[in-house]
Amino acid sequence: MKKISMALAAPLLIGLMAACGQNRNAEETTSAETTNSPTAPDLPEPSEGKSRFSNVVGWEEGQKPVAPAGFTVTEFARDLKNPRWTYVTPNGDVLVVESQTERKGIKKVQAVVSGKANSETGGKSANRITLFRDTDKDGRPDLRETFLTGLNQPFGMLVLGNSFYVANTDGVLKYPYEPGRTKLSAPGQKILSLPAGGYNNHWTRNLIARPDGAKIYVSVGSGSNVAENGIEYEKRRAAILEFNPDGSGERIYAGGLRNPVGMDWQPGSNTLWTAVNERDDLGDDLVPDYITSVKEGAFYGWPYAYFGQNEDPRRKGERPDLVKKSVVPDVALGAHTASLGLTFYDREAFPAKYRHGAFVGQRGSWNRSALAGYKVVFVPFRNGRPSGPPEDFLTGFLINDKDVHGRPVGVTVLPDGSLLVADDAGGRVWRVSANP
């Protein structure tokens, strides 16, 4: 079978839509803009899907991921149960979500955390948020507190004004918040219900506020691989929803996004970007995960088409109208890499080439004959557009063709310009800093 040209190396796909503003309505998008791209990917024909789970062995003392020359990797936090996402509060505290898949009857992947084997998927989620504070600003937290418990598979976090928001798998909660607090005691109010659970790991719900604070966005992954249970079960799913800070005014901001997780605003613009985890069972090299700018009202293909107007054979002939309007994503990241984390680098501590570019956490494949992902990649930007192919930034998670140390997911830029990487299966949070 012909290999997709961007697998692993992942050459860049820059859609002509990249320069379009966020507020441009999708109905104004021409067919030429949604079907053509200066660097179209070489997609293979669909084939039989394969599965291959990695064996997570954890990190021995002294082991750590590998960054490019000129950077130092240190351990920011350890002994965490599935640290999947991180968030920096306005006063500089780091919040870490400890949360995981909860399901029965699946093949479990074993992880080693703190010397003890525990189920990386399918067990009981910790369902908590842990706070870390670096009071002396030396890059190592000296305070660790349980910030919030009693949650239901939490993921997204947000401080907006005097409120703290957390996105459970089944809804968004709002709490009173004061900067500097190390834990929340007041009960939260559920301001928005969401469809719970989802295919594989599509239980994650991320949060981000519009720069002016007037709107909040929540990502909701699909409930199935490719709507095999019926499209009627996918309402308000495979989409980014927009709502007011009080939970009112909900609407679909953009749809056809199979599993959007990481979201961030492109520096210097009002353009929202997201990382999307694409579909399974079309072969080793279909369908590439991607990051893309998100156009208001746009449709990105799921489940009827992939990477533009390539019709999914399992949904053939069902919605030619939606296939025709499917928008081509901006940057391909390789098939089955589980590209979930996304953050733009908006600081100056890293060398100039990284400024305004995007870091993407790739949790790694379970459905490919050869493992893919298991690293953090960097996508360079120039003049507001992707300007080169994704390149490896943080590696060393992959040991051989079956064993891995961990699985990176959330990526977050700290106020001092260093980068935090949440290692879900490894039970750690890593900090990457530029050497003086």
C-alpha positions, 0 to 999 in steps of 0.5 A: 500500500502506498504510504501517506507522505506525512505519516510520522514526518508529517509534511505540512498541509496549508489550506487556502482557508488559513488566512480567513478570519474567524468571523467569516461565515462558512456559507461565504466559503467558495468551493475552490477554497475548500477543495484546493491547497498549495500542498495537498497530502498524498492520501492512500486509498482506504484499507483494512484498519489494524490495532496495536496497543503500546506497552507503557513501562513508565520512567526509571529514576533519572530517565526523562524525555529528550528535547533539542539541543539548547533546551533542558528537560526537568521533572515539574511534578510526579506521582500523579494519576493520569495527569492529562491537562494543565492550566496556568491561573492568572496568579501563576499557579499550575492546575493539573487535571488527573482524569482518565477513561472509565469503561469495561470490557476493553484491553487494558494498557498497563502503566507503571507510575511510582513503581506500581502498575496501574491501568492506564485506561479502563480503571477508576479515574482520580477525578481531581485537580491538583494545584502546584505553586512555585513561590521562589520562581526556580522552576520547581513547585514548592507547594502541592495541594488538592484543589478540587475533587468530587468531579466526573472525568474533568478536563478543561479548566478556565479562570474568567473574572471571579469564577473558575470553570471546569468541564466534566464529561457531562457538563460545565461547572462554575465556582466562585474563585479568588486568586491565590486560593489553594483549594475550592470549598464552595459548591459548583453550579452546573451551568451547561449539560453536555452529552457524556462519554464517547468512543474510546477517549472522547470523554474529554471536554476542553474550555477556552474563553474568547479574548474579550471574555464575552464567550466560552468555547467547549470541545465535545468529541464524537460518541462513535468512530464514524456515526456507526450507531446512528447520527441521531446519537451525535447531537451537539457532538463532534463540535466546538460549542459556544456559550455565555459565561452564565451558561446561556446562549449555547450554539454550535460554533463549528462542526464536523470535528471528530474529536477536537481537544486542544484549543488556543487563540493564534497570537496577534489575531482573533482566530481560534485553532484546535487539534483534532483526533481523526477516525479509525479503521481506514488503514495505517495511514488514514485519516491524518490528525490535524490542527486547523483554524476554526471558521465560525459556522464551518463544517470539517467533514465528520463523519461523511468526509475526511480531510476536505471532500474525501468521502468516507466509504462507510457513509458513501452517498448519505450527505453529498451536500455536507461532503461538498462543504467540508473544509480542508484542515490547515496542518496534517500531523500523521494518522493515528498520532492522537494529536490532542494538545495544542498551545501557541508559543507567545513568550520570548524565552525560546529561540526566535524560530519558536515564537508564535508557532504551535506545540502539539502533544501527540498521545500516540497510536493504538490503532496502527501496525507501527506505533506513531505519535508519542511525542510533542511536535512543533509547527512553525508559523510566519505572518500568521500562517503555518510556514513549514512542516511539523518537526519533533520537539520532545521525544524519548517517550517511544522505546521500541516498536512496542514499549513506551515510557509515557504518553504526552497530552497537554502542552502549556506555556508558563509565564517564564516562557518554559513549556509544560508537558503533561505525561498522562501514562507516565504520571508526570509533568515535564518542564522544558526550558531554554538554556541561558 
